[in-house]
């Protein structure tokens, strides 16, 4: 499996890991996790918990773009070492994204979002 494909696997785990972080904030804010009505409880989160939930949602939203970019680059025969660099940049940016989001560092969060998006665009351009 190529490095870029391993990065796809890691990207698939990011929303799940962020969900665990949301679980921590749900327990902290409400004293327990409501597993019968989790979405209603997510909607009541405030502060870092609400930002963690938003970061999780954004991780899901970013995933299909990245998966498509990696697959298109692979199918187009892009050099694996070049696609690996772009994929690794995406992963680093997307790991930093929820950290900055939860910490309420909006400029850094936006920068990490743009870097991740730029990595996806780079993969598509390399495939062109």
NORMODA-V987753 format. One record per residue. N is the residue number from 0. RES is the residue in one small letter. PSI is psi in whole degrees, 0 to 359 (none if undefined). D_LAST is the distance of its C-alpha to the last C-alpha in Angstrom with 2 decimals. Layout:
n=N res=RES psi=PSI d_last=D_LAST
n=N res=RES psi=PSI d_last=D_LAST
This chain:
n=0 res=x psi=138 d_last=22.62
n=1 res=x psi=164 d_last=19.90
n=2 res=x psi=318 d_last=20.33
n=3 res=x psi=321 d_last=17.41
n=4 res=x psi=324 d_last=19.25
n=5 res=x psi=323 d_last=22.46
n=6 res=x psi=324 d_last=21.01
n=7 res=x psi=316 d_last=20.32
n=8 res=x psi=314 d_last=23.98
n=9 res=x psi=318 d_last=25.15
n=10 res=x psi=325 d_last=23.29
n=11 res=x psi=333 d_last=25.12
n=12 res=x psi=337 d_last=28.36
n=13 res=x psi=315 d_last=28.02
n=14 res=x psi=329 d_last=29.23
n=15 res=x psi=315 d_last=32.04
n=16 res=x psi=319 d_last=33.16
n=17 res=x psi=327 d_last=33.09
n=18 res=x psi=323 d_last=35.23
n=19 res=x psi=321 d_last=37.74
n=20 res=x psi=319 d_last=37.90
n=21 res=x psi=320 d_last=38.56
n=22 res=x psi=320 d_last=41.31
n=23 res=x psi=313 d_last=42.90
n=24 res=x psi=327 d_last=43.03
n=25 res=x psi=314 d_last=44.33
n=26 res=x psi=321 d_last=47.10
n=27 res=x psi=316 d_last=47.85
n=28 res=x psi=321 d_last=48.09
n=29 res=x psi=351 d_last=49.78
n=30 res=x psi=344 d_last=51.59
n=31 res=x psi=164 d_last=49.98
n=32 res=x psi=124 d_last=46.85
n=33 res=x psi=99 d_last=47.35
n=34 res=x psi=349 d_last=45.61
n=35 res=x psi=329 d_last=47.04
n=36 res=x psi=60 d_last=45.42
n=37 res=x psi=322 d_last=42.63
n=38 res=x psi=324 d_last=40.58
n=39 res=x psi=320 d_last=43.73
n=40 res=x psi=321 d_last=44.37
n=41 res=x psi=320 d_last=40.84
n=42 res=x psi=341 d_last=41.50
n=43 res=x psi=355 d_last=44.62
n=44 res=x psi=149 d_last=43.06
n=45 res=x psi=160 d_last=43.50
n=46 res=x psi=227 d_last=42.31
n=47 res=x psi=327 d_last=40.29
n=48 res=x psi=317 d_last=40.42
n=49 res=x psi=321 d_last=38.89
n=50 res=x psi=325 d_last=36.16
n=51 res=x psi=319 d_last=35.55
n=52 res=x psi=318 d_last=35.23
n=53 res=x psi=322 d_last=32.77
n=54 res=x psi=322 d_last=30.70
n=55 res=x psi=315 d_last=30.81
n=56 res=x psi=319 d_last=29.66
n=57 res=x psi=328 d_last=26.72
n=58 res=x psi=319 d_last=25.80
n=59 res=x psi=320 d_last=25.68
n=60 res=x psi=326 d_last=23.60
n=61 res=x psi=335 d_last=20.94
n=62 res=x psi=310 d_last=20.80
n=63 res=x psi=327 d_last=18.83
n=64 res=x psi=316 d_last=15.94
n=65 res=x psi=315 d_last=15.86
n=66 res=x psi=314 d_last=16.38
n=67 res=x psi=317 d_last=13.56
n=68 res=x psi=316 d_last=11.12
n=69 res=x psi=315 d_last=12.69
n=70 res=x psi=317 d_last=12.75
n=71 res=x psi=317 d_last=9.16
n=72 res=x psi=317 d_last=8.43
n=73 res=x psi=313 d_last=11.49
n=74 res=x psi=332 d_last=10.93
n=75 res=x psi=355 d_last=7.72
n=76 res=x psi=25 d_last=10.12
n=77 res=x psi=140 d_last=9.20
n=78 res=x psi=128 d_last=12.57
n=79 res=x psi=326 d_last=14.95
n=80 res=x psi=326 d_last=16.64
n=81 res=x psi=316 d_last=13.72
n=82 res=x psi=329 d_last=12.84
n=83 res=x psi=318 d_last=16.64
n=84 res=x psi=312 d_last=17.10
n=85 res=x psi=319 d_last=14.90
n=86 res=x psi=320 d_last=16.65
n=87 res=x psi=321 d_last=19.98
n=88 res=x psi=316 d_last=19.59
n=89 res=x psi=312 d_last=19.03
n=90 res=x psi=315 d_last=22.13
n=91 res=x psi=314 d_last=24.27
n=92 res=x psi=319 d_last=23.48
n=93 res=x psi=338 d_last=24.25
n=94 res=x psi=321 d_last=27.43
n=95 res=x psi=329 d_last=28.58
n=96 res=x psi=305 d_last=27.87
n=97 res=x psi=331 d_last=30.89
n=98 res=x psi=312 d_last=33.05
n=99 res=x psi=323 d_last=32.59
n=100 res=x psi=309 d_last=32.94
n=101 res=x psi=323 d_last=36.17
n=102 res=x psi=359 d_last=37.52
n=103 res=x psi=38 d_last=36.97
n=104 res=x psi=80 d_last=34.88
n=105 res=x psi=321 d_last=32.88
n=106 res=x psi=318 d_last=31.20
n=107 res=x psi=323 d_last=30.08
n=108 res=x psi=314 d_last=28.99
n=109 res=x psi=321 d_last=26.84
n=110 res=x psi=316 d_last=25.39
n=111 res=x psi=325 d_last=24.56
n=112 res=x psi=313 d_last=22.95
n=113 res=x psi=323 d_last=20.74
n=114 res=x psi=316 d_last=19.86
n=115 res=x psi=316 d_last=18.92
n=116 res=x psi=319 d_last=16.82
n=117 res=x psi=323 d_last=15.16
n=118 res=x psi=321 d_last=14.42
n=119 res=x psi=315 d_last=12.73
n=120 res=x psi=320 d_last=10.62
n=121 res=x psi=320 d_last=9.85
n=122 res=x psi=317 d_last=8.82
n=123 res=x psi=320 d_last=6.35
n=124 res=x psi=319 d_last=5.08
n=125 res=x psi=329 d_last=5.53
n=126 res=x psi=342 d_last=3.81
n=127 res=x psi=none d_last=0.00
